[in-house]
Amino acid sequence: MIPPRRRLRRPPTDAGTPAPSAPWTRRRPLPPLPDRVRRRLPLLLVGVAALTLGALAFSGIGDGMVYYRTPTELAGRDAGPAGRLRVGGLVLPHSVRAEGDVLRFRLSDGVGAVEVLHRGEVPPVFREGQGAVAEGVLGPGGVFRSDRLMVKHSDEYRAAEPAR
């Protein structure tokens, strides 16, 4: 059952009749807040606002973070139903080979290395000796099959040398 709506009335004038231009008011005013509640209310509102902003910021950070495993961590894994993974490391020198639409290279973390077969778009700044993160699945024989490649690069910008 829906509760009935409260009726609002106009405040009375000196003559006892409602004033036509007076603002609408409630029949019964709300009781005043106790002093301790009134003193703590701003602190409570600031706390709720801080918790809300913290929760929004923390939930946004989780989507932007990229977790990856190193080749050493992948060495002990089977190619079972692990699902999608990310593996990161440095691209070993002299290991990059293009075979048709597949790019083959090795990623290393200084201890172990993993063979990566990448099928898809290759970033234009991809090169040997550079950090990279490949996303895909671990296949049989420890070969990582990637369909997404992210390259770590320097945040310093250097303008091209002018032609002489």
N, C-alpha and C positions, 0 to 999 in steps of 0.2 A: 504494500500500500504506500502510495506517495503522500508524504506529509503535506498539510495545507500550507500555502504561502502566508507569510506574515503580512499583515496589513500595515502600511505606513500611514502616519497621520501628520498633519501639519501642526506646528506648535501653536498654542492658543495665543490670541492677542489680549490686550487689556480688557476688551469687552467679553472675552470668553469664547469667541468664534475663531476658527482657524484663519490665519492671515493668508490671503491669496498669493502673495509673493514670497512667503517664507520658505526656506529650504525644507525638504522632506527629512524626517528624523524617525528613529525607531521608537516603538512604544516604551520599551524599557531600556535605559542606557546600560552598557556593559559595566560590570563591577570594576573598580580600580584594581590594578595589579598590586600585590604586596611589594613592600620596599626591596626585599632581597631579590625578588624576581626582576624588578625594574632595574636594579643595579647589575644583575648578571646577564640581562638580555643582550646588550651589545657584545659582550664576550662570547655568548652562545652563537650569535649571528656571525661573528668573525670566524669562529671555529667551524661552523657549518660551511661557510664560504671557502675556507682554506681546505677542508676535506674534499669538497666538491672539485675545486681546481686541481688539487693533488691527484685525485682519482682520474680526472680527464687527462692530465699530463702524463700520468703513468701508463694509462691505456694506450695513448698515442705513441709512446716510446716503444712499446712491445711490437708494434707493427713495423717500425722502422729499423729494428735491430736485425742484423744478419748473423746467424750462428752457423759456423761451419766446422767440419772436422779436418784434422791434418792427415796427410798420407800415412803417417805412423799409426794413427788411430784406426784408419781403414784397413791396415795390413792384417790385423787379427780378426776381421769380420768375414763372415760368409756372405755369399751373394743371395741370401735368403730373402724373405719378405720384409725387408727393412724399409721399403717405401722410398720416397724421395729424400735425397741427402744433398748437402753442400760440402765440397772439399776445397780447401784453399792452400796455397803455397806459392812458391816461386816457379816460374816456367824455366825448366832447365835449358841451358844453351845447347844448340844443335839438335834439339829434339822436336822442333816444329816441322811438320810435313803436311802438305795439303794433298789429299787423295780424293779427287773428284769434288763432291760437295761435303766431304768429311775432313775435319781438321784433327790431326793426331799430334799430341804433345805430351810431355811428362811434367807433372807437378811434384815439387819436393819441399820438405820442411827442414832440410839439412840432415835428417836422420833416415827417413824413408822416402820412397817415391811411388807415384801411382801413374799408370798410363791412362790418358783421357782421350776419348773419341768424342769430338764435338760436332754435332750436326745442327746448323742454324746460323744465325747472324753472328759475325765476329766483329767486336768493337774495333774501330779504326786505330786505336792506340795500343792494341795488343802486340806484344813483341817478346822476345826471349829475355830472360833475366828480370822480368817484371812480376809483381804479385798479381795473382788472379784467383777468382773463386768460380768454380764450375758447379752448376746445379743439375742433378739428374739422378740416375740409379746406378748401383754397383752391379755390374754384370758378371758372368762366369769368368773365372781366371783372374779376378781382381781388376778387370778393366772397367773404368768408370765411363758410362755413356751419358754424355751431357747434352742438354738442349738449351741451356742458358749459360752465358759466360759473362762474368763481371770482372772488370780490370781495375786494379788499384793503381792510382797514378798520383803524382805529386800535386800539391795544391798551389805550387808556385807557377806563375805565368811568366814566360820569357818571350818577349817580342822577337820576331824573326829578324835576322841580321839584314840590313839593307844591302841591296846589290851594288857592287862597286864597278 
